[in-house]
Amino acid sequence: MSVNTADFNDPINLQVMWNRLIFIADQADIVLSRTAFSPIVRENHDYVTVLLDSRGRALAQCTWSIPVFITSLPVAAQKYFLPKFPPETLEEGDVLATNDPEIGTGHLPDVTMITPIFKKGKVVAYAGSIAHLPDIGGAPLHSEASDIFEEGIRFPIVKLHKAGVPNKDVLDIIAASVRLPTEVMGDLESMVASNNVMGRELLKFLDEYDLDGIDELANAIHARSEAQTRKAIRQWPNGTYTAEVLLDGYDTDVKLKASVIVRDDSIHVDYAGTSDQVLHSINCRTNYRYAHSVYALKCLLDPDTPNNEGCITPITDEAPLGSILNPEQWTAGNSRNLIGHVIPSLIFKALERVVPDKVMGDSGGAPIWAANCVGRRDDGSQYGSVQNFHGGQGARAEFDGLDTLSFPSNCKVTAIEMFEIAVPVLTECKELIPDSGGAGKSRGGLGQRVVLRNIGRNPMNIYLASERVRHPCFGVVGGQSGSAGKVHKNGEPQFPKGKVVLKSGDRLEVETPGGGGWGKTSERSAASIELDLAEGLITPQAARQLYGHQRSSQAATAAE
């Protein structure tokens, strides 16, 4: 089938070709998930596959992805990868990669990889992927490091493969610097394979449509997506809308402040007034911050258009240099998600009077709670694996928040069976926490209680990443806050961002935060309250205190 530029303006042709490009990214996604070695990639889906045009602009991303990586990857390609390795310096089979936080997603465990796609001896596109490796050396993934050098090995943009041949010198250095070389090197090769699938399938696509390149089709997709976003922005009144939120931080509270400035068909987010950078690993770098700014606004403006470069063009942001959202170069940031994941909730709060029916209460899954378990098995071999624990989603105008949902990260959790294979623990308890969701017309999602017991003979080091222990998730449009989180060891409170050592038989108990409510409690229907009571999501006492609801005698008798 032969097409010309005019065909790209035909909505049916464009949709068919656009869907095909997304499917190409989805095929790469399948390859990465099925071949990855580590649970955090294979089970948690902490990665993304993205197809880029010849200028490094995002064209299509896999359907099940970390949403904010769509912005990080094209920025990395355009600002760093392509200037360092212009097309004329590349050969077929080259694979470029880095884990530099300034270039990629803000912390060392994430590797950003780009593979040029050639046709007739010319680079016509790039296959890109980002994946979170299970280990990157240095101190195990946690919040306590005081600079980037403590956090692990950092390698610049290098040719991981040269003309199809693995660059043994670079790969040997990486393998020698990490605790889990088999898993790390396996995941890297899975990323290589994933990118190769994108390249192979794109060339099939180009041949099928008799195209020499992808840029003209990219222009059509980007133009329509950008126009759709700008059209949505024009529906909002011009103005500056502000909000701030307090977080636990590491050892002192952290304030995030945002001013969302709407001007005709563009939006700028200014984070002036945000707290200064801190000593420990919760600083959030520019690319990661911008990605969350864009994602939050896309959720409100145009959630249905598949992510691509055009969707982000009308949106800009900035933060003062030296702030926790724009730290100096050498600052620690491996736990940057503890700050960055809250940005969407902050922007929703700023815009609750502009689009009250679209914003969502603050989510207990923002940020993800994580426990990085590291130690030695009884046979002396080393293990290391991260388990995620999600809090309750914030409530929406027409829906209660979902229980224990990751937002905005979209990461899965490792299945208990797989986690217990990777790490010598027994998951003794995993249950919803009644009354943890914030009250409102729509109720926030529930948090969860999880108890892990070390069943190995050797001590286990658990490095915690958690938030909202002192400052719970807020509600919007009059909704109430959810419950705060808790971390205990053998019944005793623990520092929620520290290292906990579990001796054999010791238990770690975590309670994740509940999501914030939406709307006034007086507007919640009696039927919804009765259903919550029947399902054990709230207690009769909470129904009386929060909603002024007295359970009907018939329902109470049925429950008994």
Secondary structure, DSSP 8 states (H G I E B T S, - for coil): ----GGGGGSHHHHHHHHHHHHHHHHHHHHHHHHH--SHHHHTT--EEEEEEETTS-EEEE-SSS-TTHHHHHHHHIIIIIHHHS-GGG--TT-EEEE--TTTTTSSTTEEEEEEEEEETTEEEEEEEEEEE-S--SSS-SSS--SSGGGS-----SEEEEETTEE-HHHHHHHHHHSS-HHHHHHHHHHHHHHHHHHHHHHHHHHHHTT-S-SHHHHHHHHHHHHHHHHHHHTTS-SEEEEEEEEE--SSS-EEEEEEEEEETTEEEEE-TT--B--SSTT---HHHHHHHHHHHHHHHH-SSS---HHHHTTEEEE--TTBTTB--TT---TTTHHHHTTHHHHHHHHTTTTSTTT-----TTSS-EEEEEEEE-TTS-EEEEEEEE-------SSS---TT---SS------HHHHHHHSSEEEEEEEE-TT-S--SSB-----EEEEEEE-SSS-EEEEEE---SSS----BTT-------EEEETTEE--TTSEEEE-TT-EEEEE------BS-GGGS-HHHHHHHHHTTSS-HHHHHHHH-----HHHHHHH-
